[in-house]
Amino acid sequence: MKKLVLIAVAASMVTGLTSISRAADEGGAKKDKAARHAELLKKYDKNGDGKLDESEKAAMKEDQKKHKKDGDKKEETK
């Protein structure tokens, strides 16, 4: 009986720790996304209104295309 209780307690502890770990990972992802958003605004928001207009979005997309193209070239040389 004691073994069964011990196994049940151990299993619930492992499950709880796994849940805590997943929650921490999701919180970190949200912070990373917010930081990335702030970084993109700082780089591309030329008029300083806190959002990207069509020309600012076009500039961002163009840079992304160049970056992807450069990344593909680097992969080919490896």
ABEGO torsion letter per residue (X at the ends): XAAAAAAAAAAAAAAAAAAAAAAAAAAAAAAAAAAAAAAAAAAABAAGAGBBBAAAAAAAAAAAAAAAAAAAAAAAAX
